[in-house]
Amino acid sequence: MLSEFTESSSSQGDIIYSSTEAELLINITEHMFVPKHTVLKDQEKKELLEKYRVKETQLPRILVCDPVARYYGMKHGQVVKITRVSVTADTYDTYRYAV
């Protein structure tokens, strides 16, 4: 079942997300098929873009309404590092740009 994603802003500029009770029953980051996600700080994002000589819009994308992105409170323009386990490469990192 797909849930409805609702976002609104308060008068102080805070972003308020609404969730269903079912979404809050399970911590999705602890699921065995969900790799580790780490939201990069602005300086780390800048270093990443310089290292690979790319623009942020050239990175693969993740929607801000993605369940893991919502869990971490990601905003448009942030970059997340996803660390996956691989049989051949042990672990590898991939990056996603929040849209």
N, C-alpha and C positions, 0 to 999 in steps of 0.2 A: 504494500500500500504506500503510495506516495503521499508525503505530507505537504502541507501548504507552508511556504516560506513567507513570513511577514516581517517586514522591517519598518520601523518608524523612528523618528527623531524627537527628542524632548526639547523643551525650550532652552536647556543649557547646552545643547549640541550633542548630548549623549545619544548613542544608537541603541535602540531597544529591539531585541529579537523575541519573537514568541515561538514557543515550541509546544508540541503535544505531549501529553503524559507518557505515551509510548516511546517517544524519542529520548526521554530522560531516564527510562528504566535501565538502559544498558549503556555502559561506557564503551563507545565504539572504538576508542583508541586502544583498548585492551583486547580486541578481537584478534584471533590468530592470523587472519588474512589482511589486516590493515597494517601497512608498514609504518615505521616511525616517521613522524612529521615534525619538523622544526621550523618555526617561523623565523626568518632572518631579520636582523636589525638593519637599519638604514646603511650603516657603514659596511656590514657584511654583504649586503646587496650590491653596493657600489663596487666593492672588491671583486665580487663574482662577475659582474658585467664587464669590468676592465680585464679580468683574467681571460675570459672567453671572447672578448671583443664583440659583444652583442648588445643590442638594445633590449630593454625589458620586454618589449612587445614581440621579440623574436623567440622568447622562451615558450615552451608549452604552457597551456593555460589550465587553471583550476577555477571553477565558479565559486563565488563567495557564498552561494547557497548549497555547496557541497557539504555533506554532513561533517566531515573532518574540518573543513574550513570554518564552518559555523561553530564547531566545538572550540577552536582556538580563537574565534572572534576576528578572523582575517578581514581586512578591508581591501578595497580596490587599490591596486598598485603594489601590494606587498608580495614578497617572494617566499615560498616555502621549500625547504630542502626535504626530500623524501629519501630515506635510507632503506633500501630493499635488500633482502637476503637472497643470494644466488648460489646455486650448487657449484657453478664453474668459477665465479669471480668472488666468492665469499660474500662481500657486501658491495653495493655500488650506490652512488648518489645520483638523484635526478632532481631537477628544480622546476617549479611551476609558478607562474605569474597569476595572481588573483585578478579576475575580471568580474 
